[in-house]
Amino acid sequence: MPRARGKVPAHARHRKVIKAAKGFYGRRKNTFRAAQAAVVKAGTNAYIGRKQKKRVFRSLWIQRINAAVRSVDDTLTYSRFIDGLTKAGIEVDRKVMADIAVKEPAAFSALVEKARAALA
């Protein structure tokens, strides 16, 4: 029985990698060996980036909340505000709180007042 060579599957694998490398610069887009390394590295960076994105957005929300809290009450800080909300039993995540702070300042002021009352 003759040996089955892997031409068709190998070509399909190569084509898949080259397709994933579309838009890359230089030989990385059309040479299999360079494209394969570039695609693996791009995948690794994409995975890392998805985790970093969550950290960056949480940091942004905290900065927005802190700025809004200080604009309502000069003496209150972000950490004391969060402590006050916890003691008041108010559970609002930071994403929603930052959105409220930007779009509805009156509602956010009410949250600050409740947090301040719970701290006192």
N, CA, C and O atoms as a printed pandas DataFrame, in Angstrom:
     atom_number atom_name residue_name chain_id  residue_number  x_coord  y_coord  z_coord
0              1         N          MET        A               1    0.846   -1.186    0.000
1              2        CA          MET        A               1    0.000    0.000    0.000
2              3         C          MET        A               1    0.887    1.243    0.000
3              4         O          MET        A               1    1.812    1.339    0.806
4              5         N          PRO        A               2    0.620    2.181   -0.880
5              6        CA          PRO        A               2    1.462    3.366   -0.946
6              7         C          PRO        A               2    1.229    4.287    0.267
7              8         O          PRO        A               2    0.149    4.312    0.857
8              9         N          ARG        A               3    2.260    5.022    0.605
9             10        CA          ARG        A               3    2.185    5.934    1.739
10            11         C          ARG        A               3    1.342    7.158    1.368
11            12         O          ARG        A               3    1.505    7.740    0.295
12            13         N          ALA        A               4    0.447    7.530    2.272
13            14        CA          ALA        A               4   -0.389    8.721    2.026
14            15         C          ALA        A               4    0.373    9.953    2.474
15            16         O          ALA        A               4    0.715   10.093    3.648
16            17         N          ARG        A               5    0.633   10.833    1.540
17            18        CA          ARG        A               5    1.338   12.065    1.885
18            19         C          ARG        A               5    0.328   13.132    2.308
19            20         O          ARG        A               5   -0.830   13.110    1.892
20            21         N          GLY        A               6    0.784   14.055    3.135
21            22        CA          GLY        A               6   -0.146   15.026    3.722
22            23         C          GLY        A               6   -0.279   16.308    2.950
23            24         O          GLY        A               6   -0.294   17.386    3.544
24            25         N          LYS        A               7   -0.377   16.222    1.633
25            26        CA          LYS        A               7   -0.392   17.449    0.843
26            27         C          LYS        A               7   -1.655   18.292    1.069
27            28         O          LYS        A               7   -1.569   19.487    1.352
28            29         N          VAL        A               8   -2.804   17.668    0.943
29            30        CA          VAL        A               8   -4.051   18.439    1.027
30            31         C          VAL        A               8   -4.265   18.990    2.440
31            32         O          VAL        A               8   -4.555   20.178    2.579
32            33         N          PRO        A               9   -4.133   18.171    3.501
33            34        CA          PRO        A               9   -4.303   18.732    4.850
34            35         C          PRO        A               9   -3.255   19.797    5.187
35            36         O          PRO        A               9   -3.556   20.800    5.835
36            37         N          ALA        A              10   -2.006   19.557    4.730
37            38        CA          ALA        A              10   -0.947   20.536    5.011
38            39         C          ALA        A              10   -1.248   21.852    4.311
39            40         O          ALA        A              10   -1.065   22.927    4.882
40            41         N          HIS        A              11   -1.711   21.757    3.067
41            42        CA          HIS        A              11   -2.039   22.976    2.333
42            43         C          HIS        A              11   -3.186   23.710    3.007
43            44         O          HIS        A              11   -3.196   24.940    3.057
44            45         N          ALA        A              12   -4.154   22.962    3.525
45            46        CA          ALA        A              12   -5.294   23.585    4.208
46            47         C          ALA        A              12   -4.829   24.298    5.477
47            48         O          ALA        A              12   -5.285   25.402    5.773
48            49         N          ARG        A              13   -3.917   23.664    6.228
49            50        CA          ARG        A              13   -3.381   24.288    7.448
50            51         C          ARG        A              13   -2.626   25.567    7.107
51            52         O          ARG        A              13   -2.785   26.593    7.767
52            53         N          HIS        A              14   -1.808   25.486    6.070
53            54        CA          HIS        A              14   -1.031   26.652    5.663
54            55         C          HIS        A              14   -1.964   27.795    5.237
55            56         O          HIS        A              14   -1.750   28.953    5.593
56            57         N          ARG        A              15   -2.986   27.447    4.478
57            58        CA          ARG        A              15   -3.917   28.457    3.989
58            59         C          ARG        A              15   -4.640   29.141    5.157
59            60         O          ARG        A              15   -4.891   30.346    5.133
60            61         N          LYS        A              16   -4.967   28.340    6.177
61            62        CA          LYS        A              16   -5.648   28.880    7.356
62            63         C          LYS        A              16   -4.757   29.894    8.087
63            64         O          LYS        A              16   -5.226   30.950    8.512
64            65         N          VAL        A              17   -3.486   29.565    8.225
65            66        CA          VAL        A              17   -2.549   30.462    8.912
66            67         C          VAL        A              17   -2.335   31.738    8.087
67            68         O          VAL        A              17   -2.331   32.843    8.632
68            69         N          ILE        A              18   -2.160   31.576    6.778
69            70        CA          ILE        A              18   -1.942   32.741    5.906
70            71         C          ILE        A              18   -3.163   33.659    5.941
71            72         O          ILE        A              18   -3.024   34.882    5.915
72            73         N          LYS        A              19   -4.363   33.066    5.999
73            74        CA          LYS        A              19   -5.585   33.859    6.070
74            75         C          LYS        A              19   -5.640   34.638    7.387
75            76         O          LYS        A              19   -6.065   35.792    7.413
76            77         N          ALA        A              20   -5.208   33.999    8.477
77            78        CA          ALA        A              20   -5.203   34.673    9.781
78            79         C          ALA        A              20   -4.183   35.802    9.824
79            80         O          ALA        A              20   -4.334   36.751   10.594
80            81         N          ALA        A              21   -3.130   35.701    8.985
81            82        CA          ALA        A              21   -2.070   36.712    8.967
82            83         C          ALA        A              21   -2.360   37.832    7.977
83            84         O          ALA        A              21   -1.495   38.673    7.732
84            85         N          LYS        A              22   -3.545   37.858    7.409
85            86        CA          LYS        A              22   -3.880   38.878    6.426
86            87         C          LYS        A              22   -3.778   40.264    7.058
87            88         O          LYS        A              22   -4.320   40.504    8.137
88            89         N          GLY        A              23   -3.080   41.169    6.381
89            90        CA          GLY        A              23   -2.908   42.518    6.884
90            91         C          GLY        A              23   -1.609   42.717    7.638
91            92         O          GLY        A              23   -1.279   43.848    7.997
92            93         N          PHE        A              24   -0.864   41.657    7.887
93            94        CA          PHE        A              24    0.420   41.795    8.562
94            95         C          PHE        A              24    1.436   42.380    7.586
95            96         O          PHE        A              24    1.208   42.385    6.377
96            97         N          TYR        A              25    2.560   42.873    8.113
97            98        CA          TYR        A              25    3.548   43.581    7.317
98            99         C          TYR        A              25    4.629   42.635    6.811
99           100         O          TYR        A              25    5.076   41.748    7.538
100          101         N          GLY        A              26    5.041   42.823    5.580
101          102        CA          GLY        A              26    6.183   42.099    5.020
102          103         C          GLY        A              26    5.910   40.623    4.802
103          104         O          GLY        A              26    4.810   40.228    4.415
104          105         N          ARG        A              27    6.937   39.809    5.059
105          106        CA          ARG        A              27    6.817   38.369    4.833
106          107         C          ARG        A              27    5.879   37.701    5.813
107          108         O          ARG        A              27    5.473   36.557    5.607
108          109         N          ARG        A              28    5.532   38.401    6.874
109          110        CA          ARG        A              28    4.675   37.803    7.899
110          111         C          ARG        A              28    3.280   37.509    7.356
111          112         O          ARG        A              28    2.540   36.726    7.952
112          113         N          LYS        A              29    2.913   38.124    6.236
113          114        CA          LYS        A              29    1.570   37.908    5.691
114          115         C          LYS        A              29    1.502   36.808    4.647
115          116         O          LYS        A              29    0.420   36.288    4.377
116          117         N          ASN        A              30    2.660   36.432    4.039
117          118        CA          ASN        A              30    2.554   35.478    2.934
118          119         C          ASN        A              30    3.560   34.335    2.982
119          120         O          ASN        A              30    3.535   33.472    2.104
120          121         N          THR        A              31    4.440   34.299    3.968
121          122        CA          THR        A              31    5.373   33.182    4.125
122          123         C          THR        A              31    4.914   32.378    5.325
123          124         O          THR        A              31    4.773   32.923    6.420
124          125         N          PHE        A              32    4.680   31.086    5.134
125          126        CA          PHE        A              32    4.047   30.289    6.190
126          127         C          PHE        A              32    4.811   30.344    7.495
127          128         O          PHE        A              32    4.216   30.566    8.549
128          129         N          ARG        A              33    6.117   30.145    7.447
129          130        CA          ARG        A              33    6.880   30.055    8.691
130          131         C          ARG        A              33    6.811   31.366    9.477
131          132         O          ARG        A              33    6.607   31.359   10.691
132          133         N          ALA        A              34    6.981   32.472    8.787
133          134        CA          ALA        A              34    6.907   33.782    9.453
134          135         C          ALA        A              34    5.474   34.088    9.885
135          136         O          ALA        A              34    5.240   34.645   10.957
136          137         N          ALA        A              35    4.521   33.713    9.031
137          138        CA          ALA        A              35    3.112   33.980    9.338
138          139         C          ALA        A              35    2.660   33.186   10.554
139          140         O          ALA        A              35    1.907   33.689   11.388
140          141         N          GLN        A              36    3.122   31.945   10.652
141          142        CA          GLN        A              36    2.701   31.105   11.784
142          143         C          GLN        A              36    3.186   31.700   13.104
143          144         O          GLN        A              36    2.427   31.756   14.071
144          145         N          ALA        A              37    4.424   32.138   13.153
145          146        CA          ALA        A              37    4.965   32.758   14.367
146          147         C          ALA        A              37    4.203   34.042   14.697
147          148         O          ALA        A              37    3.897   34.312   15.859
148          149         N          ALA        A              38    3.901   34.828   13.662
149          150        CA          ALA        A              38    3.198   36.093   13.877
150          151         C          ALA        A              38    1.778   35.862   14.380
151          152         O          ALA        A              38    1.295   36.592   15.245
152          153         N          VAL        A              39    1.107   34.838   13.833
153          154        CA          VAL        A              39   -0.271   34.543   14.232
154          155         C          VAL        A              39   -0.305   34.050   15.677
155          156         O          VAL        A              39   -1.198   34.426   16.436
156          157         N          VAL        A              40    0.656   33.214   16.064
157          158        CA          VAL        A              40    0.707   32.712   17.446
158          159         C          VAL        A              40    0.937   33.871   18.409
159          160         O          VAL        A              40    0.280   33.970   19.445
160          161         N          LYS        A              41    1.879   34.746   18.056
161          162        CA          LYS        A              41    2.174   35.898   18.923
162          163         C          LYS        A              41    0.975   36.836   19.002
163          164         O          LYS        A              41    0.667   37.366   20.070
164          165         N          ALA        A              42    0.298   37.042   17.872
165          166        CA          ALA        A              42   -0.881   37.905   17.861
166          167         C          ALA        A              42   -1.976   37.325   18.754
167          168         O          ALA        A              42   -2.658   38.057   19.472
168          169         N          GLY        A              43   -2.135   36.006   18.701
169          170        CA          GLY        A              43   -3.129   35.358   19.562
170          171         C          GLY        A              43   -2.808   35.512   21.032
171          172         O          GLY        A              43   -3.698   35.740   21.851
172          173         N          THR        A              44   -1.535   35.388   21.367
173          174        CA          THR        A              44   -1.097   35.562   22.748
174          175         C          THR        A              44   -1.370   36.983   23.225
175          176         O          THR        A              44   -1.883   37.198   24.323
176          177         N          ASN        A              45   -1.017   37.949   22.377
177          178        CA          ASN        A              45   -1.239   39.347   22.747
178          179         C          ASN        A              45   -2.723   39.672   22.850
179          180         O          ASN        A              45   -3.126   40.471   23.696
180          181         N          ALA        A              46   -3.538   39.062   21.998
181          182        CA          ALA        A              46   -4.976   39.299   22.055
182          183         C          ALA        A              46   -5.555   38.762   23.358
183          184         O          ALA        A              46   -6.421   39.393   23.962
184          185         N          TYR        A              47   -5.079   37.601   23.789
185          186        CA          TYR        A              47   -5.535   37.001   25.044
186          187         C          TYR        A              47   -5.168   37.907   26.216
187          188         O          TYR        A              47   -5.995   38.178   27.087
188          189         N          ILE        A              48   -3.923   38.370   26.226
189          190        CA          ILE        A              48   -3.459   39.262   27.296
190          191         C          ILE        A              48   -4.253   40.565   27.271
191          192         O          ILE        A              48   -4.627   41.093   28.319
192          193         N          GLY        A              49   -4.509   41.082   26.062
193          194        CA          GLY        A              49   -5.237   42.339   25.911
194          195         C          GLY        A              49   -6.654   42.271   26.430
195          196         O          GLY        A              49   -7.168   43.250   26.970
196          197         N          ARG        A              50   -7.295   41.116   26.271
197          198        CA          ARG        A              50   -8.663   40.967   26.784
198          199         C          ARG        A              50   -8.692   41.062   28.301
199          200         O          ARG        A              50   -9.663   41.560   28.871
200          201         N          LYS        A              51   -7.649   40.594   28.957
201          202        CA          LYS        A              51   -7.572   40.700   30.420
202          203         C          LYS        A              51   -7.242   42.137   30.838
203          204         O          LYS        A              51   -7.812   42.658   31.797
204          205         N          GLN        A              52   -6.311   42.774   30.106
205          206        CA          GLN        A              52   -5.907   44.138   30.439
206          207         C          GLN        A              52   -7.071   45.114   30.266
207          208         O          GLN        A              52   -7.213   46.066   31.034
208          209         N          LYS        A              53   -7.896   44.870   29.259
209          210        CA          LYS        A              53   -9.023   45.749   28.972
210          211         C          LYS        A              53   -9.948   45.863   30.180
211          212         O          LYS        A              53  -10.447   46.945   30.489
212          213         N          LYS        A              54  -10.170   44.746   30.856
213          214        CA          LYS        A              54  -11.026   44.739   32.041
214          215         C          LYS        A              54  -10.419   45.584   33.159
215          216         O          LYS        A              54  -11.124   46.330   33.838
216          217         N          ARG        A              55   -9.100   45.459   33.343
217          218        CA          ARG        A              55   -8.417   46.246   34.375
218          219         C          ARG        A              55   -8.456   47.737   34.052
219          220         O          ARG        A              55   -8.690   48.564   34.932
220          221         N          VAL        A              56   -8.228   48.070   32.791
221          222        CA          VAL        A              56   -8.188   49.476   32.380
222          223         C          VAL        A              56   -9.555   50.130   32.562
223          224         O          VAL        A              56   -9.645   51.260   33.042
224          225         N          PHE        A              57  -10.615   49.425   32.181
225          226        CA          PHE        A              57  -11.947   49.998   32.320
226          227         C          PHE        A              57  -12.346   50.159   33.774
227          228         O          PHE        A              57  -12.962   51.162   34.133
228          229         N          ARG        A              58  -12.005   49.187   34.626
229          230        CA          ARG        A              58  -12.314   49.325   36.052
230          231         C          ARG        A              58  -11.598   50.550   36.623
231          232         O          ARG        A              58  -12.178   51.305   37.404
232          233         N          SER        A              59  -10.350   50.741   36.235
233          234        CA          SER        A              59   -9.584   51.909   36.681
234          235         C          SER        A              59  -10.249   53.205   36.225
235          236         O          SER        A              59  -10.328   54.165   36.992
236          237         N          LEU        A              60  -10.720   53.237   34.994
237          238        CA          LEU        A              60  -11.401   54.417   34.459
238          239         C          LEU        A              60  -12.670   54.718   35.243
239          240         O          LEU        A              60  -12.936   55.870   35.584
240          241         N          TRP        A              61  -13.463   53.668   35.533
241          242        CA          TRP        A              61  -14.696   53.862   36.298
242          243         C          TRP        A              61  -14.391   54.428   37.676
243          244         O          TRP        A              61  -15.097   55.315   38.156
244          245         N          ILE        A              62  -13.338   53.915   38.318
245          246        CA          ILE        A              62  -12.971   54.386   39.659
246          247         C          ILE        A              62  -12.562   55.858   39.598
247          248         O          ILE        A              62  -12.939   56.636   40.474
248          249         N          GLN        A              63  -11.801   56.249   38.583
249          250        CA          GLN        A              63  -11.390   57.650   38.443
250          251         C          GLN        A              63  -12.598   58.558   38.245
251          252         O          GLN        A              63  -12.663   59.643   38.823
252          253         N          ARG        A              64  -13.554   58.117   37.431
253          254        CA          ARG        A              64  -14.749   58.924   37.191
254          255         C          ARG        A              64  -15.586   59.075   38.449
255          256         O          ARG        A              64  -16.085   60.159   38.750
256          257         N          ILE        A              65  -15.737   57.968   39.188
257          258        CA          ILE        A              65  -16.514   58.012   40.427
258          259         C          ILE        A              65  -15.830   58.940   41.430
259          260         O          ILE        A              65  -16.491   59.755   42.075
260          261         N          ASN        A              66  -14.519   58.820   41.561
261          262        CA          ASN        A              66  -13.766   59.657   42.500
262          263         C          ASN        A              66  -13.930   61.132   42.156
263          264         O          ASN        A              66  -14.161   61.956   43.042
264          265         N          ALA        A              67  -13.814   61.469   40.875
265          266        CA          ALA        A              67  -13.967   62.869   40.466
266          267         C          ALA        A              67  -15.379   63.376   40.769
267          268         O          ALA        A              67  -15.558   64.506   41.224
268          269         N          ALA        A              68  -16.375   62.529   40.511
269          270        CA          ALA        A              68  -17.761   62.940   40.753
270          271         C          ALA        A              68  -18.037   63.097   42.244
271          272         O          ALA        A              68  -18.728   64.031   42.651
272          273         N          VAL        A              69  -17.507   62.198   43.054
273          274        CA          VAL        A              69  -17.705   62.275   44.501
274          275         C          VAL        A              69  -17.087   63.564   45.039
275          276         O          VAL        A              69  -17.706   64.262   45.842
276          277         N          ARG        A              70  -15.868   63.880   44.599
277          278        CA          ARG        A              70  -15.184   65.079   45.085
278          279         C          ARG        A              70  -15.857   66.361   44.583
279          280         O          ARG        A              70  -15.769   67.400   45.237
280          281         N          SER        A              71  -16.527   66.294   43.430
281          282        CA          SER        A              71  -17.243   67.486   42.951
282          283         C          SER        A              71  -18.502   67.747   43.780
283          284         O          SER        A              71  -18.935   68.890   43.925
284          285         N          VAL        A              72  -19.088   66.664   44.326
285          286        CA          VAL        A              72  -20.281   66.818   45.163
286          287         C          VAL        A              72  -19.878   67.207   46.582
287          288         O          VAL        A              72  -20.467   68.111   47.176
288          289         N          ASP        A              73  -18.857   66.508   47.131
289          290        CA          ASP        A              73  -18.436   66.735   48.508
290          291         C          ASP        A              73  -16.910   66.743   48.567
291          292         O          ASP        A              73  -16.268   65.729   48.289
292          293         N          ASP        A              74  -16.328   67.894   48.932
293          294        CA          ASP        A              74  -14.868   68.027   48.935
294          295         C          ASP        A              74  -14.181   67.120   49.943
295          296         O          ASP        A              74  -13.049   66.693   49.719
296          297         N          THR        A              75  -14.855   66.818   51.055
297          298        CA          THR        A              75  -14.204   66.050   52.120
298          299         C          THR        A              75  -14.261   64.550   51.892
299          300         O          THR        A              75  -13.486   63.807   52.494
300          301         N          LEU        A              76  -15.163   64.090   51.037
301          302        CA          LEU        A              76  -15.363   62.652   50.824
302          303         C          LEU        A              76  -14.435   62.133   49.720
303          304         O          LEU        A              76  -14.305   62.747   48.661
304          305         N          THR        A              77  -13.797   60.997   49.986
305          306        CA          THR        A              77  -12.937   60.367   48.984
306          307         C          THR        A              77  -13.643   59.160   48.402
307          308         O          THR        A              77  -14.703   58.753   48.877
308          309         N          TYR        A              78  -13.046   58.596   47.371
309          310        CA          TYR        A              78  -13.629   57.425   46.719
310          311         C          TYR        A              78  -13.774   56.264   47.695
311          312         O          TYR        A              78  -14.828   55.632   47.767
312          313         N          SER        A              79  -12.705   55.984   48.448
313          314        CA          SER        A              79  -12.733   54.816   49.330
314          315         C          SER        A              79  -13.759   54.985   50.445
315          316         O          SER        A              79  -14.449   54.031   50.805
316          317         N          ARG        A              80  -13.861   56.204   50.998
317          318        CA          ARG        A              80  -14.870   56.457   52.043
318          319         C          ARG        A              80  -16.275   56.373   51.452
319          320         O          ARG        A              80  -17.202   55.904   52.112
320          321         N          PHE        A              81  -16.431   56.824   50.218
321          322        CA          PHE        A              81  -17.725   56.744   49.536
322          323         C          PHE        A              81  -18.162   55.293   49.362
323          324         O          PHE        A              81  -19.312   54.947   49.634
324          325         N          ILE        A              82  -17.238   54.447   48.909
325          326        CA          ILE        A              82  -17.555   53.019   48.719
326          327         C          ILE        A              82  -17.871   52.372   50.067
327          328         O          ILE        A              82  -18.774   51.542   50.168
328          329         N          ASP        A              83  -17.113   52.761   51.107
329          330        CA          ASP        A              83  -17.367   52.252   52.460
330          331         C          ASP        A              83  -18.761   52.658   52.925
331          332         O          ASP        A              83  -19.481   51.856   53.519
332          333         N          GLY        A              84  -19.137   53.904   52.653
333          334        CA          GLY        A              84  -20.465   54.378   53.033
334          335         C          GLY        A              84  -21.575   53.650   52.299
335          336         O          GLY        A              84  -22.603   53.320   52.890
336          337         N          LEU        A              85  -21.372   53.398   51.013
337          338        CA          LEU        A              85  -22.380   52.652   50.250
338          339         C          LEU        A              85  -22.541   51.234   50.791
339          340         O          LEU        A              85  -23.654   50.714   50.880
340          341         N          THR        A              86  -21.416   50.615   51.149
341          342        CA          THR        A              86  -21.464   49.256   51.695
342          343         C          THR        A              86  -22.229   49.247   53.014
343          344         O          THR        A              86  -23.071   48.378   53.243
344          345         N          LYS        A              87  -21.934   50.220   53.884
345          346        CA          LYS        A              87  -22.623   50.302   55.178
346          347         C          LYS        A              87  -24.100   50.620   55.012
347          348         O          LYS        A              87  -24.924   50.206   55.826
348          349         N          ALA        A              88  -24.439   51.364   53.946
349          350        CA          ALA        A              88  -25.843   51.692   53.676
350          351         C          ALA        A              88  -26.582   50.528   53.027
351          352         O          ALA        A              88  -27.809   50.545   52.923
352          353         N          GLY        A              89  -25.833   49.515   52.592
353          354        CA          GLY        A              89  -26.460   48.349   51.957
354          355         C          GLY        A              89  -26.819   48.581   50.504
355          356         O          GLY        A              89  -27.681   47.895   49.954
356          357         N          ILE        A              90  -26.167   49.536   49.886
357          358        CA          ILE        A              90  -26.425   49.839   48.469
358          359         C          ILE        A              90  -25.395   49.097   47.632
359          360         O          ILE        A              90  -24.191   49.297   47.790
360          361         N          GLU        A              91  -25.875   48.242   46.742
361          362        CA          GLU        A              91  -24.985   47.464   45.881
362          363         C          GLU        A              91  -25.155   47.907   44.437
363          364         O          GLU        A              91  -26.076   47.471   43.745
364          365         N          VAL        A              92  -24.265   48.771   43.995
365          366        CA          VAL        A              92  -24.247   49.222   42.603
366          367         C          VAL        A              92  -22.829   49.009   42.104
367          368         O          VAL        A              92  -21.872   49.441   42.746
368          369         N          ASP        A              93  -22.689   48.348   40.970
369          370        CA          ASP        A              93  -21.325   48.102   40.486
370          371         C          ASP        A              93  -20.725   49.390   39.919
371          372         O          ASP        A              93  -21.437   50.345   39.610
372          373         N          ARG        A              94  -19.399   49.388   39.790
373          374        CA          ARG        A              94  -18.677   50.600   39.444
374          375         C          ARG        A              94  -18.982   51.086   38.038
375          376         O          ARG        A              94  -18.962   52.290   37.778
376          377         N          LYS        A              95  -19.262   50.164   37.132
377          378        CA          LYS        A              95  -19.592   50.547   35.755
378          379         C          LYS        A              95  -20.863   51.385   35.732
379          380         O          LYS        A              95  -20.909   52.440   35.099
380          381         N          VAL        A              96  -21.892   50.911   36.425
381          382        CA          VAL        A              96  -23.179   51.620   36.461
382          383         C          VAL        A              96  -23.029   52.933   37.220
383          384         O          VAL        A              96  -23.576   53.960   36.817
384          385         N          MET        A              97  -22.276   52.889   38.332
385          386        CA          MET        A              97  -22.082   54.093   39.126
386          387         C          MET        A              97  -21.379   55.189   38.324
387          388         O          MET        A              97  -21.757   56.358   38.404
388          389         N          ALA        A              98  -20.359   54.815   37.552
389          390        CA          ALA        A              98  -19.643   55.785   36.721
390          391         C          ALA        A              98  -20.574   56.362   35.659
391          392         O          ALA        A              98  -20.499   57.550   35.342
392          393         N          ASP        A              99  -21.449   55.523   35.111
393          394        CA          ASP        A              99  -22.404   55.982   34.106
394          395         C          ASP        A              99  -23.401   56.965   34.722
395          396         O          ASP        A              99  -23.737   57.984   34.118
396          397         N          ILE        A             100  -23.869   56.646   35.932
397          398        CA          ILE        A             100  -24.790   57.548   36.631
398          399         C          ILE        A             100  -24.099   58.878   36.927
399          400         O          ILE        A             100  -24.696   59.944   36.777
400          401         N          ALA        A             101  -22.840   58.804   37.348
401          402        CA          ALA        A             101  -22.093   60.018   37.690
402          403         C          ALA        A             101  -21.964   60.953   36.500
403          404         O          ALA        A             101  -22.017   62.172   36.659
404          405         N          VAL        A             102  -21.794   60.387   35.302
405          406        CA          VAL        A             102  -21.617   61.203   34.104
406          407         C          VAL        A             102  -22.962   61.704   33.564
407          408         O          VAL        A             102  -23.089   62.872   33.197
408          409         N          LYS        A             103  -23.959   60.823   33.517
409          410        CA          LYS        A             103  -25.214   61.156   32.836
410          411         C          LYS        A             103  -26.296   61.733   33.745
411          412         O          LYS        A             103  -27.130   62.513   33.288
412          413         N          GLU        A             104  -26.293   61.357   35.040
413          414        CA          GLU        A             104  -27.339   61.825   35.947
414          415         C          GLU        A             104  -26.723   62.317   37.256
415          416         O          GLU        A             104  -26.736   61.598   38.255
416          417         N          PRO        A             105  -26.188   63.526   37.257
417          418        CA          PRO        A             105  -25.510   64.035   38.460
418          419         C          PRO        A             105  -26.428   64.141   39.678
419          420         O          PRO        A             105  -25.974   63.965   40.808
420          421         N          ALA        A             106  -27.704   64.423   39.462
421          422        CA          ALA        A             106  -28.630   64.547   40.597
422          423         C          ALA        A             106  -28.800   63.212   41.310
423          424         O          ALA        A             106  -28.799   63.153   42.539
424          425         N          ALA        A             107  -28.946   62.148   40.541
425          426        CA          ALA        A             107  -29.085   60.815   41.134
426          427         C          ALA        A             107  -27.798   60.409   41.854
427          428         O          ALA        A             107  -27.837   59.770   42.905
428          429         N          PHE        A             108  -26.666   60.788   41.276
429          430        CA          PHE        A             108  -25.390   60.467   41.912
430          431         C          PHE        A             108  -25.221   61.247   43.214
431          432         O          PHE        A             108  -24.661   60.728   44.180
432          433         N          SER        A             109  -25.702   62.483   43.245
433          434        CA          SER        A             109  -25.635   63.270   44.477
434          435         C          SER        A             109  -26.442   62.604   45.586
435          436         O          SER        A             109  -26.054   62.636   46.754
436          437         N          ALA        A             110  -27.571   62.001   45.209
437          438        CA          ALA        A             110  -28.382   61.282   46.198
438          439         C          ALA        A             110  -27.615   60.078   46.758
439          440         O          ALA        A             110  -27.696   59.777   47.949
440          441         N          LEU        A             111  -26.871   59.396   45.880
441          442        CA          LEU        A             111  -26.042   58.266   46.346
442          443         C          LEU        A             111  -24.974   58.750   47.327
443          444         O          LEU        A             111  -24.713   58.107   48.344
444          445         N          VAL        A             112  -24.362   59.889   47.008
445          446        CA          VAL        A             112  -23.320   60.451   47.884
446          447         C          VAL        A             112  -23.925   60.802   49.243
447          448         O          VAL        A             112  -23.317   60.537   50.280
448          449         N          GLU        A             113  -25.113   61.393   49.240
449          450        CA          GLU        A             113  -25.776   61.762   50.512
450          451         C          GLU        A             113  -26.066   60.519   51.347
451          452         O          GLU        A             113  -25.867   60.531   52.562
452          453         N          LYS        A             114  -26.534   59.447   50.709
453          454        CA          LYS        A             114  -26.822   58.201   51.444
454          455         C          LYS        A             114  -25.541   57.609   52.020
455          456         O          LYS        A             114  -25.527   57.112   53.146
456          457         N          ALA        A             115  -24.472   57.667   51.240
457          458        CA          ALA        A             115  -23.198   57.136   51.723
458          459         C          ALA        A             115  -22.682   57.959   52.897
459          460         O          ALA        A             115  -22.173   57.400   53.868
460          461         N          ARG        A             116  -22.810   59.285   52.816
461          462        CA          ARG        A             116  -22.357   60.148   53.890
462          463         C          ARG        A             116  -23.180   59.912   55.155
463          464         O          ARG        A             116  -22.639   59.906   56.261
464          465         N          ALA        A             117  -24.504   59.715   54.986
465          466        CA          ALA        A             117  -25.379   59.455   56.141
466          467         C          ALA        A             117  -25.014   58.128   56.811
467          468         O          ALA        A             117  -25.062   58.018   58.036
468          469         N          ALA        A             118  -24.653   57.134   56.019
469          470        CA          ALA        A             118  -24.302   55.823   56.575
470          471         C          ALA        A             118  -22.980   55.884   57.332
471          472         O          ALA        A             118  -22.780   55.138   58.290
472          473         N          LEU        A             119  -22.070   56.773   56.905
473          474        CA          LEU        A             119  -20.782   56.913   57.571
474          475         C          LEU        A             119  -20.907   57.626   58.917
475          476         O          LEU        A             119  -20.133   57.378   59.842
476          477         N          ALA        A             120  -21.898   58.519   59.006
477          478        CA          ALA        A             120  -22.040   59.314   60.228
478          479         C          ALA        A             120  -22.641   58.524   61.388
479          480         O          ALA        A             120  -22.818   59.067   62.479
